[in-house]
């Protein structure tokens, strides 16, 4: 494989005024803060790198250093070939020129001759879906129109390395899908791409390498999607956002010491999940039945209460939602005051191994009075199974993985 980009121990520190001190109240000397710390990685032709991290961790700074807009405080970066970047709204286009004129200007700046520009111009206009607006000044464009043009231009002009900062997160759903397909085509053709995005589903499905940054520097770099999962898991918490005192016990179960009051109707006592037939502290595998358990106290006999659960993948894809309210046999089952226990079973062979979040919903006569989809983080671990090529089964990272039935015959 041909290496096209290397970053060695790059850091970027910004000087900022020190806080005012006592005495004469004057400011102290400048302090070093923010920026980027000690980042190193290599990319090869056709790699798609997803850069992840919270705001202020240096993701955009890294791209600006690679694009030559900023100089690093320490370290070096080199690349081979032609590099194109879409980093900030407004960068690269002249507002008084039309969309068509901006296409020609950017192509010329990248060293393309008139024949090359004419060859690609039609594809750029068609991809942008701007129609006759391509002949209007771009200062009259909406943000969505502008970003359509920017992505279309810079992904159809020849380059070896493409830098994208949050561009793939914009636009309507259909255009985003076109962008994803275009990125895959470019990578398959040998273009190396670096993507910054806060949309983990896009990062997961587009990228073959991952770079996780935090304020202290580089946390991880590699090919494993587990880097993305670990980052997402760090961003969420096991405790419910209710303001009530709760303790997490037995791994994936929440118990409230005094009960969590919901609308004066219900006091939640316990909520969690485990592998059916196992203890709370036992690990859960993809071969286990999942059992959710909810204990609560009904506080009055005014209206019936319905309990629901939800399961999300860590990148916020809704995997499962269910409630006893939708089944006739449970109608008015929770109407009288008292303590109730609900159990809900998800059979094995539906959810794949991975990281998930369990959520709680409470309705009063079909009116939602409480919803928190992020109550409990839980892991489903991979367990080898007889009859499977387990080294391949580990690579199947879909959210669901029911047991399929294959039939092959020679015709």
Secondary structure, 3 states (H helix, E strand, C coil): CCEEEEEEEEEEEEEECCCECCCCCCECCCEEEEEEEEEEEEEECCCEEEEECCCCCCHHHHHHHHCCCCCCCEEEEEECCCEEEECCCCCCCCCCCEHHHHHHHHHHHCCCCHHHHHHHHHHHHHHHCCHHHHHCEHHHCCHHHHHHHHHHHHHHCCCCEEEEECHHHCCCHHHHHHHHHHHHHHHHCCCEEEEECCCHHHHHHHCCEEEEEECCEEEEEECCCHHHHHHHHHHCCCCCCCCCCCEEECCCEEEEEEEEEECCCEEEEEEEEEECCCCCCCCCECCCCEEEEEEEEECCCCCCEEEEEEEEECCCCEEEEEEHHHCHHHCCCCCCCEEEEEEEEECCCCECCEEEEEEEEEEECCEEEEEEEEEEEEEEECCCCCCCCHHHHCCCCCCECCCCCCCCCCC
